[in-house]
Amino acid sequence: MADIVLSRSHSFPLDVAKAKMTKMVESFKSKNPGFVDDVTWSADGCSASATGKMFDSRFKVNDTTFGVEVDLKGFAAKMAKGMAQTRLEKTVNEEFPA
């Protein structure tokens, strides 16, 4: 099971929800260039995976739900879980308010 799991229901049209997810993932990547090694998108843009030295993550969106799962790698990453989860929750809440 992932170390961090967040899921939100939404009422956005799918294209808007995909744009919000894209904005969130790309913003994280640009703000943390040394932290994110790679981002891979599905052909339909409804899911992405991002990897780095200390994490693997998966993002998914559909007509009604947005979700993200993060696997933390290593002791240092697991020690920073609370901080990482708080930061991720803030970002998700901005794009997909509960």
Phi and psi in radians as a Rosetta constraint file:
Dihedral C 1 N 2 CA 2 C 2 CIRCULARHARMONIC -1.158 0.35
Dihedral N 2 CA 2 C 2 N 3 CIRCULARHARMONIC 2.659 0.35
Dihedral C 2 N 3 CA 3 C 3 CIRCULARHARMONIC -1.265 0.35
Dihedral N 3 CA 3 C 3 N 4 CIRCULARHARMONIC -0.619 0.35
Dihedral C 3 N 4 CA 4 C 4 CIRCULARHARMONIC -2.233 0.35
Dihedral N 4 CA 4 C 4 N 5 CIRCULARHARMONIC 2.234 0.35
Dihedral C 4 N 5 CA 5 C 5 CIRCULARHARMONIC -2.321 0.35
Dihedral N 5 CA 5 C 5 N 6 CIRCULARHARMONIC 2.132 0.35
Dihedral C 5 N 6 CA 6 C 6 CIRCULARHARMONIC -2.227 0.35
Dihedral N 6 CA 6 C 6 N 7 CIRCULARHARMONIC 2.409 0.35
Dihedral C 6 N 7 CA 7 C 7 CIRCULARHARMONIC -2.467 0.35
Dihedral N 7 CA 7 C 7 N 8 CIRCULARHARMONIC 2.402 0.35
Dihedral C 7 N 8 CA 8 C 8 CIRCULARHARMONIC -2.364 0.35
Dihedral N 8 CA 8 C 8 N 9 CIRCULARHARMONIC 2.386 0.35
Dihedral C 8 N 9 CA 9 C 9 CIRCULARHARMONIC -1.368 0.35
Dihedral N 9 CA 9 C 9 N 10 CIRCULARHARMONIC 2.621 0.35
Dihedral C 9 N 10 CA 10 C 10 CIRCULARHARMONIC -2.525 0.35
Dihedral N 10 CA 10 C 10 N 11 CIRCULARHARMONIC 2.862 0.35
Dihedral C 10 N 11 CA 11 C 11 CIRCULARHARMONIC -2.129 0.35
Dihedral N 11 CA 11 C 11 N 12 CIRCULARHARMONIC 0.358 0.35
Dihedral C 11 N 12 CA 12 C 12 CIRCULARHARMONIC -1.376 0.35
Dihedral N 12 CA 12 C 12 N 13 CIRCULARHARMONIC 2.652 0.35
Dihedral C 12 N 13 CA 13 C 13 CIRCULARHARMONIC -1.054 0.35
Dihedral N 13 CA 13 C 13 N 14 CIRCULARHARMONIC 2.639 0.35
Dihedral C 13 N 14 CA 14 C 14 CIRCULARHARMONIC -0.985 0.35
Dihedral N 14 CA 14 C 14 N 15 CIRCULARHARMONIC -0.718 0.35
Dihedral C 14 N 15 CA 15 C 15 CIRCULARHARMONIC -1.122 0.35
Dihedral N 15 CA 15 C 15 N 16 CIRCULARHARMONIC -0.605 0.35
Dihedral C 15 N 16 CA 16 C 16 CIRCULARHARMONIC -1.223 0.35
Dihedral N 16 CA 16 C 16 N 17 CIRCULARHARMONIC -0.748 0.35
Dihedral C 16 N 17 CA 17 C 17 CIRCULARHARMONIC -1.102 0.35
Dihedral N 17 CA 17 C 17 N 18 CIRCULARHARMONIC -0.706 0.35
Dihedral C 17 N 18 CA 18 C 18 CIRCULARHARMONIC -1.118 0.35
Dihedral N 18 CA 18 C 18 N 19 CIRCULARHARMONIC -0.713 0.35
Dihedral C 18 N 19 CA 19 C 19 CIRCULARHARMONIC -1.115 0.35
Dihedral N 19 CA 19 C 19 N 20 CIRCULARHARMONIC -0.692 0.35
Dihedral C 19 N 20 CA 20 C 20 CIRCULARHARMONIC -1.131 0.35
Dihedral N 20 CA 20 C 20 N 21 CIRCULARHARMONIC -0.752 0.35
Dihedral C 20 N 21 CA 21 C 21 CIRCULARHARMONIC -1.115 0.35
Dihedral N 21 CA 21 C 21 N 22 CIRCULARHARMONIC -0.771 0.35
Dihedral C 21 N 22 CA 22 C 22 CIRCULARHARMONIC -1.037 0.35
Dihedral N 22 CA 22 C 22 N 23 CIRCULARHARMONIC -0.806 0.35
Dihedral C 22 N 23 CA 23 C 23 CIRCULARHARMONIC -1.017 0.35
Dihedral N 23 CA 23 C 23 N 24 CIRCULARHARMONIC -0.780 0.35
Dihedral C 23 N 24 CA 24 C 24 CIRCULARHARMONIC -1.111 0.35
Dihedral N 24 CA 24 C 24 N 25 CIRCULARHARMONIC -0.833 0.35
Dihedral C 24 N 25 CA 25 C 25 CIRCULARHARMONIC -1.161 0.35
Dihedral N 25 CA 25 C 25 N 26 CIRCULARHARMONIC -0.811 0.35
Dihedral C 25 N 26 CA 26 C 26 CIRCULARHARMONIC -1.178 0.35
Dihedral N 26 CA 26 C 26 N 27 CIRCULARHARMONIC -0.610 0.35
Dihedral C 26 N 27 CA 27 C 27 CIRCULARHARMONIC -1.131 0.35
Dihedral N 27 CA 27 C 27 N 28 CIRCULARHARMONIC -0.773 0.35
Dihedral C 27 N 28 CA 28 C 28 CIRCULARHARMONIC -1.058 0.35
Dihedral N 28 CA 28 C 28 N 29 CIRCULARHARMONIC -0.769 0.35
Dihedral C 28 N 29 CA 29 C 29 CIRCULARHARMONIC -1.097 0.35
Dihedral N 29 CA 29 C 29 N 30 CIRCULARHARMONIC -0.786 0.35
Dihedral C 29 N 30 CA 30 C 30 CIRCULARHARMONIC -1.247 0.35
Dihedral N 30 CA 30 C 30 N 31 CIRCULARHARMONIC -0.530 0.35
Dihedral C 30 N 31 CA 31 C 31 CIRCULARHARMONIC -1.406 0.35
Dihedral N 31 CA 31 C 31 N 32 CIRCULARHARMONIC -0.291 0.35
Dihedral C 31 N 32 CA 32 C 32 CIRCULARHARMONIC -2.310 0.35
Dihedral N 32 CA 32 C 32 N 33 CIRCULARHARMONIC 1.034 0.35
Dihedral C 32 N 33 CA 33 C 33 CIRCULARHARMONIC -1.075 0.35
Dihedral N 33 CA 33 C 33 N 34 CIRCULARHARMONIC -0.540 0.35
Dihedral C 33 N 34 CA 34 C 34 CIRCULARHARMONIC -1.483 0.35
Dihedral N 34 CA 34 C 34 N 35 CIRCULARHARMONIC -0.133 0.35
Dihedral C 34 N 35 CA 35 C 35 CIRCULARHARMONIC -1.688 0.35
Dihedral N 35 CA 35 C 35 N 36 CIRCULARHARMONIC -0.599 0.35
Dihedral C 35 N 36 CA 36 C 36 CIRCULARHARMONIC -1.753 0.35
Dihedral N 36 CA 36 C 36 N 37 CIRCULARHARMONIC 2.095 0.35
Dihedral C 36 N 37 CA 37 C 37 CIRCULARHARMONIC -1.495 0.35
Dihedral N 37 CA 37 C 37 N 38 CIRCULARHARMONIC -0.713 0.35
Dihedral C 37 N 38 CA 38 C 38 CIRCULARHARMONIC -2.721 0.35
Dihedral N 38 CA 38 C 38 N 39 CIRCULARHARMONIC 2.503 0.35
Dihedral C 38 N 39 CA 39 C 39 CIRCULARHARMONIC -2.209 0.35
Dihedral N 39 CA 39 C 39 N 40 CIRCULARHARMONIC 2.221 0.35
Dihedral C 39 N 40 CA 40 C 40 CIRCULARHARMONIC -2.107 0.35
Dihedral N 40 CA 40 C 40 N 41 CIRCULARHARMONIC 2.240 0.35
Dihedral C 40 N 41 CA 41 C 41 CIRCULARHARMONIC -1.840 0.35
Dihedral N 41 CA 41 C 41 N 42 CIRCULARHARMONIC 2.552 0.35
Dihedral C 41 N 42 CA 42 C 42 CIRCULARHARMONIC -1.253 0.35
Dihedral N 42 CA 42 C 42 N 43 CIRCULARHARMONIC 2.804 0.35
Dihedral C 42 N 43 CA 43 C 43 CIRCULARHARMONIC -1.051 0.35
Dihedral N 43 CA 43 C 43 N 44 CIRCULARHARMONIC -0.607 0.35
Dihedral C 43 N 44 CA 44 C 44 CIRCULARHARMONIC -1.532 0.35
Dihedral N 44 CA 44 C 44 N 45 CIRCULARHARMONIC -0.061 0.35
Dihedral C 44 N 45 CA 45 C 45 CIRCULARHARMONIC 1.313 0.35
Dihedral N 45 CA 45 C 45 N 46 CIRCULARHARMONIC 0.166 0.35
Dihedral C 45 N 46 CA 46 C 46 CIRCULARHARMONIC -1.594 0.35
Dihedral N 46 CA 46 C 46 N 47 CIRCULARHARMONIC -0.087 0.35
Dihedral C 46 N 47 CA 47 C 47 CIRCULARHARMONIC -2.646 0.35
Dihedral N 47 CA 47 C 47 N 48 CIRCULARHARMONIC 2.737 0.35
Dihedral C 47 N 48 CA 48 C 48 CIRCULARHARMONIC -2.627 0.35
Dihedral N 48 CA 48 C 48 N 49 CIRCULARHARMONIC 2.703 0.35
Dihedral C 48 N 49 CA 49 C 49 CIRCULARHARMONIC -2.207 0.35
Dihedral N 49 CA 49 C 49 N 50 CIRCULARHARMONIC 2.446 0.35
Dihedral C 49 N 50 CA 50 C 50 CIRCULARHARMONIC -2.203 0.35
Dihedral N 50 CA 50 C 50 N 51 CIRCULARHARMONIC 2.390 0.35
Dihedral C 50 N 51 CA 51 C 51 CIRCULARHARMONIC -2.247 0.35
Dihedral N 51 CA 51 C 51 N 52 CIRCULARHARMONIC 2.680 0.35
Dihedral C 51 N 52 CA 52 C 52 CIRCULARHARMONIC -2.704 0.35
Dihedral N 52 CA 52 C 52 N 53 CIRCULARHARMONIC -3.087 0.35
Dihedral C 52 N 53 CA 53 C 53 CIRCULARHARMONIC -1.115 0.35
Dihedral N 53 CA 53 C 53 N 54 CIRCULARHARMONIC -0.500 0.35
Dihedral C 53 N 54 CA 54 C 54 CIRCULARHARMONIC -2.074 0.35
Dihedral N 54 CA 54 C 54 N 55 CIRCULARHARMONIC 0.137 0.35
Dihedral C 54 N 55 CA 55 C 55 CIRCULARHARMONIC -2.800 0.35
Dihedral N 55 CA 55 C 55 N 56 CIRCULARHARMONIC 2.779 0.35
Dihedral C 55 N 56 CA 56 C 56 CIRCULARHARMONIC -2.270 0.35
Dihedral N 56 CA 56 C 56 N 57 CIRCULARHARMONIC 2.379 0.35
Dihedral C 56 N 57 CA 57 C 57 CIRCULARHARMONIC -2.416 0.35
Dihedral N 57 CA 57 C 57 N 58 CIRCULARHARMONIC 2.712 0.35
Dihedral C 57 N 58 CA 58 C 58 CIRCULARHARMONIC -2.324 0.35
Dihedral N 58 CA 58 C 58 N 59 CIRCULARHARMONIC 2.296 0.35
Dihedral C 58 N 59 CA 59 C 59 CIRCULARHARMONIC -2.059 0.35
Dihedral N 59 CA 59 C 59 N 60 CIRCULARHARMONIC 2.410 0.35
Dihedral C 59 N 60 CA 60 C 60 CIRCULARHARMONIC -2.474 0.35
Dihedral N 60 CA 60 C 60 N 61 CIRCULARHARMONIC 2.533 0.35
Dihedral C 60 N 61 CA 61 C 61 CIRCULARHARMONIC -2.457 0.35
Dihedral N 61 CA 61 C 61 N 62 CIRCULARHARMONIC 2.522 0.35
Dihedral C 61 N 62 CA 62 C 62 CIRCULARHARMONIC -2.415 0.35
Dihedral N 62 CA 62 C 62 N 63 CIRCULARHARMONIC -2.872 0.35
Dihedral C 62 N 63 CA 63 C 63 CIRCULARHARMONIC -1.065 0.35
Dihedral N 63 CA 63 C 63 N 64 CIRCULARHARMONIC -0.444 0.35
Dihedral C 63 N 64 CA 64 C 64 CIRCULARHARMONIC -2.242 0.35
Dihedral N 64 CA 64 C 64 N 65 CIRCULARHARMONIC -0.225 0.35
Dihedral C 64 N 65 CA 65 C 65 CIRCULARHARMONIC -2.433 0.35
Dihedral N 65 CA 65 C 65 N 66 CIRCULARHARMONIC 2.510 0.35
Dihedral C 65 N 66 CA 66 C 66 CIRCULARHARMONIC -2.067 0.35
Dihedral N 66 CA 66 C 66 N 67 CIRCULARHARMONIC 2.436 0.35
Dihedral C 66 N 67 CA 67 C 67 CIRCULARHARMONIC -2.541 0.35
Dihedral N 67 CA 67 C 67 N 68 CIRCULARHARMONIC 2.660 0.35
Dihedral C 67 N 68 CA 68 C 68 CIRCULARHARMONIC -2.471 0.35
Dihedral N 68 CA 68 C 68 N 69 CIRCULARHARMONIC 2.438 0.35
Dihedral C 68 N 69 CA 69 C 69 CIRCULARHARMONIC -2.222 0.35
Dihedral N 69 CA 69 C 69 N 70 CIRCULARHARMONIC 2.394 0.35
Dihedral C 69 N 70 CA 70 C 70 CIRCULARHARMONIC -2.254 0.35
Dihedral N 70 CA 70 C 70 N 71 CIRCULARHARMONIC 2.219 0.35
Dihedral C 70 N 71 CA 71 C 71 CIRCULARHARMONIC -1.787 0.35
Dihedral N 71 CA 71 C 71 N 72 CIRCULARHARMONIC 2.122 0.35
Dihedral C 71 N 72 CA 72 C 72 CIRCULARHARMONIC -1.579 0.35
Dihedral N 72 CA 72 C 72 N 73 CIRCULARHARMONIC 2.417 0.35
Dihedral C 72 N 73 CA 73 C 73 CIRCULARHARMONIC -1.930 0.35
Dihedral N 73 CA 73 C 73 N 74 CIRCULARHARMONIC 2.157 0.35
Dihedral C 73 N 74 CA 74 C 74 CIRCULARHARMONIC 1.599 0.35
Dihedral N 74 CA 74 C 74 N 75 CIRCULARHARMONIC 2.808 0.35
Dihedral C 74 N 75 CA 75 C 75 CIRCULARHARMONIC -1.088 0.35
Dihedral N 75 CA 75 C 75 N 76 CIRCULARHARMONIC -0.792 0.35
Dihedral C 75 N 76 CA 76 C 76 CIRCULARHARMONIC -1.076 0.35
Dihedral N 76 CA 76 C 76 N 77 CIRCULARHARMONIC -0.726 0.35
Dihedral C 76 N 77 CA 77 C 77 CIRCULARHARMONIC -1.142 0.35
Dihedral N 77 CA 77 C 77 N 78 CIRCULARHARMONIC -0.730 0.35
Dihedral C 77 N 78 CA 78 C 78 CIRCULARHARMONIC -1.166 0.35
Dihedral N 78 CA 78 C 78 N 79 CIRCULARHARMONIC -0.563 0.35
Dihedral C 78 N 79 CA 79 C 79 CIRCULARHARMONIC -1.182 0.35
Dihedral N 79 CA 79 C 79 N 80 CIRCULARHARMONIC -0.502 0.35
Dihedral C 79 N 80 CA 80 C 80 CIRCULARHARMONIC -1.627 0.35
Dihedral N 80 CA 80 C 80 N 81 CIRCULARHARMONIC 0.226 0.35
Dihedral C 80 N 81 CA 81 C 81 CIRCULARHARMONIC -0.970 0.35
Dihedral N 81 CA 81 C 81 N 82 CIRCULARHARMONIC -0.818 0.35
Dihedral C 81 N 82 CA 82 C 82 CIRCULARHARMONIC -1.017 0.35
Dihedral N 82 CA 82 C 82 N 83 CIRCULARHARMONIC -0.805 0.35
Dihedral C 82 N 83 CA 83 C 83 CIRCULARHARMONIC -1.124 0.35
Dihedral N 83 CA 83 C 83 N 84 CIRCULARHARMONIC -0.776 0.35
Dihedral C 83 N 84 CA 84 C 84 CIRCULARHARMONIC -1.109 0.35
Dihedral N 84 CA 84 C 84 N 85 CIRCULARHARMONIC -0.733 0.35
Dihedral C 84 N 85 CA 85 C 85 CIRCULARHARMONIC -1.149 0.35
Dihedral N 85 CA 85 C 85 N 86 CIRCULARHARMONIC -0.754 0.35
Dihedral C 85 N 86 CA 86 C 86 CIRCULARHARMONIC -1.053 0.35
Dihedral N 86 CA 86 C 86 N 87 CIRCULARHARMONIC -0.777 0.35
Dihedral C 86 N 87 CA 87 C 87 CIRCULARHARMONIC -1.137 0.35
Dihedral N 87 CA 87 C 87 N 88 CIRCULARHARMONIC -0.745 0.35
Dihedral C 87 N 88 CA 88 C 88 CIRCULARHARMONIC -1.153 0.35
Dihedral N 88 CA 88 C 88 N 89 CIRCULARHARMONIC -0.762 0.35
Dihedral C 88 N 89 CA 89 C 89 CIRCULARHARMONIC -1.035 0.35
Dihedral N 89 CA 89 C 89 N 90 CIRCULARHARMONIC -0.708 0.35
Dihedral C 89 N 90 CA 90 C 90 CIRCULARHARMONIC -1.074 0.35
Dihedral N 90 CA 90 C 90 N 91 CIRCULARHARMONIC -0.797 0.35
Dihedral C 90 N 91 CA 91 C 91 CIRCULARHARMONIC -1.142 0.35
Dihedral N 91 CA 91 C 91 N 92 CIRCULARHARMONIC -0.777 0.35
Dihedral C 91 N 92 CA 92 C 92 CIRCULARHARMONIC -1.099 0.35
Dihedral N 92 CA 92 C 92 N 93 CIRCULARHARMONIC -0.740 0.35
Dihedral C 92 N 93 CA 93 C 93 CIRCULARHARMONIC -1.102 0.35
Dihedral N 93 CA 93 C 93 N 94 CIRCULARHARMONIC -0.544 0.35
Dihedral C 93 N 94 CA 94 C 94 CIRCULARHARMONIC -1.188 0.35
Dihedral N 94 CA 94 C 94 N 95 CIRCULARHARMONIC -0.744 0.35
Dihedral C 94 N 95 CA 95 C 95 CIRCULARHARMONIC -1.506 0.35
Dihedral N 95 CA 95 C 95 N 96 CIRCULARHARMONIC -0.603 0.35
Dihedral C 95 N 96 CA 96 C 96 CIRCULARHARMONIC -2.260 0.35
Dihedral N 96 CA 96 C 96 N 97 CIRCULARHARMONIC 1.290 0.35
Dihedral C 96 N 97 CA 97 C 97 CIRCULARHARMONIC -1.059 0.35
Dihedral N 97 CA 97 C 97 N 98 CIRCULARHARMONIC 2.481 0.35
